[in-house]
Amino acid sequence: MQELQGIRPRELARRLGFPPSTIYRRIRNGELPAVRFGRALVILADDLENFLKANRQEGQEDGRGRRRSYGGGKVEAVSKEVGNG
C-alpha cells in the first residue's frame, strides 16, 4: 500500500504566504480537492500537484520586455516538500 502524503490547509497557506481563507475557499468551491480524516482536513500531495499544474501561470511581459513570475519557486518548493520530490 502506498503511503499517503499531504498537507493541512493552514500549513499550505502559511508556506505559500496566502491567507488561509484563500485555501479554504478553493476547497469549498471544489477547485482544490481535500479529504477529511476525522476532524482533520488534508490536501493530498497528488491533488496539490495536479491543482498547481492546472493553475500554473507563466510569467507575463511587464511592458518593458521583461518577464514577471508568479512565485513559482515557492509553489514548486512546497509541492516537492509535500510530495515525494
Secondary structure, 3 states (H helix, E strand, C coil): CCCCCEECHHHHHHHHCCCHHHHHHHHHCCCCCCEEECCEEEEEHHHHHHHHHHCCCCCEECCCCCEECCCHHHHHHHHHHHCCC
